Amino acid sequence: MSDFIQYFFNGLVVGCIFAIAAVGISLLYSVLRLVNFAAGDFLTLGAFITYFLSVTLELNFLLSVLVSMIAGMAISWFLELVLWRNLRRNKAGTLALFLVATGVALMLRPLIQFLFGTETRKFNIDILKTYDFFGARIPQTQLLVLIFASASILTIALFIAKARIGKDMRAYANNPGLASVSGINVDRVVIATWLISGALGSLAGVFQGLVQGQFNNAMGESLLLSFFAAVVLGTIGDAYGALAGGLLLGLIMELSQLGIFFGGVPSNYKPVVAFATLVLVLLFKPEGIFGYRARKV
Amino acid sequence: MKAKYVILASAIASALVVSALPAQAAGVDMKIGTIHPLTGGNADYGIGLTTAAEYGAEQITKAMKAAKVPGTCKIVASEDDQATPALAVEAATKLVKSNKVNAIVGPLTSGSTVSAAQSVTVPNNVVMIATAASSPTITKFADKDLLFRTYPSDAFQGKVIVAAVQKKFGKTVTLSIGARNDAFGTALANVVTNEWVKGGGDIGRKVLWNPDNATFDSEAKLLTEGSPDVWVIVDFPDTFAKVGPALVRTGAWDAKKTFFTEAMYDAAVIKTIGVDIMGGASGTAAKSIGIASDKWKKDRKAAKPATKETFVDASAYDATVLLCLAAIHGKSTKGSVISKSLRAVSGAKGGTNIPWSKLTDAVKAAAAGKNFTYQGAWTTAKFDAYGDSSGALFRVYKIAADGTLSSDDAEDVRF
């Protein structure tokens, strides 16, 4: 039983991080048809800004996280104003947008290196402390991540479902033409999407940095494929699907190592398990686990 | 008419003089590129190796001048692969296609070495000498005799680790192995497994982890299952910085019962990962079998101080010097010629011993087309049929509770 709790907990933590990062990617795709290849680097940037504020400048950790999220939002907004908006006006296609996003990622990486160096970093938080829970050992940092990530996921879900701008985003994603003529402020929707995506990217970076204990400038890009897998698994462009896809992917990867599954899948095959699941799901449900729904986002 | 004969006689005389000139006059312009991790978790090693290669190129160019051999040996570009195979391929492509290098020094890691060789250097007939790639798989890699290495194979290190564990804990205890899932980790884990079983011991768990994992807590749990008596961990600093805390959090892992490989033989690395995590552990690391390596360190520090220095820097110095000597010996910068001449200058075909401190003599011997044995600051390579350097020396090191590294020469193992 303790083994199950341990792997389940590990899976939940990984899944929450995947979910938060994936929902930002999914929102951008649903509203702007943009495959944000720079998402991983926004994650790294968020972790490094938080490190700079909380460790180098010795500011309060929570305050540092908040400032880091605001910085993520500001950078996303800035890029929307100077880059993405102009590309859309010039009728740039999905492939062109994808390539530009890749270019942004390639520019962000050396910028992060230049600003923060390449050394391995860690937050000023005890990464070795654990709590016993029915025989399982729950790390303090991961417990914190689970609590805050769960709260964030709930907030995102409620925001999209209940807030005015959330409803506008859903409407625009579902039918941009109809949304525009029905009085929805498209610019407001687009900027809100970027702001949410930027904030979530930074937050996921901090969570990932906490969970790993130590991180370097390659942290985000190494996880990008998993984030996209979560987006596809949960149905591309569906924010709720991305949340579910992320959680499911994390749980599948970690639980596959339990002895009850053919003696436990070797840990180096964790990605194989994840992507085999993705392929299987797509085979029977090509649109992802949430399927095609009229209500997107 | 008379003038015609005078001109003809002068031309013949000039031709005779030119052909009779000593072979030292033959020279080459050798362009070398380096690939090492200059950023990321392995940057300490990469920066030291790159600077050492530059030092080697400067020294051999000086020696060429002193020996009156025309030409130069230059490091034209130093690329950063962050110890990542994909980036190593990009770096090698840039060096070969854009910088038009004649040879490459590096990469540091086995994964990068195999990828760069397979995709770039071998298809383009460019010689590469890896500076710290240790995977046994490199030995029989299909490289058209273009891939060499100055660092000993893990076929040796695996035996040394097992011998060290047996000495400390006995031959019949249960050993669990944790390794990164790449060319370096899997190959060395296999060597250790085979040697340990051959010696009569039991293998508890063998856990391979993907360096890109989001977390390593599940891997840490697996590795500590069954309460093994001792662990061997094959990893690089940047990944173990994440695996280490996860192992401590299991509450079932003991650093004092753990052996690492050479990647952790660096005080700065131990400090970064955490003394509270690594204190008390042991490990094995290749040691220089070169000539007067302490003097080389002093000379290099004085001539070309590096921001980072590690135990293996001289490997890149020797690689650079050997490549230039081979080019001079073969009077060509063609890959196939350098490849053949590398054996002629490294001692594989015998000949007089010439230490690194007498580079002018080495250049003269190379220019004269003689076979000789270059005795480097890191190794006397004597490249074998596979391009591996012959012979190896390993130290068994200990990490004190405060992170200090120590080793006893009496425990060194030589092959």
Interface residues (C-beta under 8 A of the other chain):
Chain A: D3 Q6 Y7 N10 V13 V14 I17 F18 Q113 T118 E119 T120 I127 L128 T130 R137 P139 Q142 Q208 V211 Q212 G213 Q214 F215 N216 N217 A218 S222 L223 S226 G250 E254 Q257 G264 P266 S267 N268 K270 P271
Chain B: T39 G40 G41 A43 Q82 T84 N181 V207 L208 W209 N210 P211 D212 N213 A214 T215 F216 D217 S218 E219 K221 L222 P237 D238 A241 K242 P245 A246 V248 R249 T250 G251 T272 I273 D276 I277
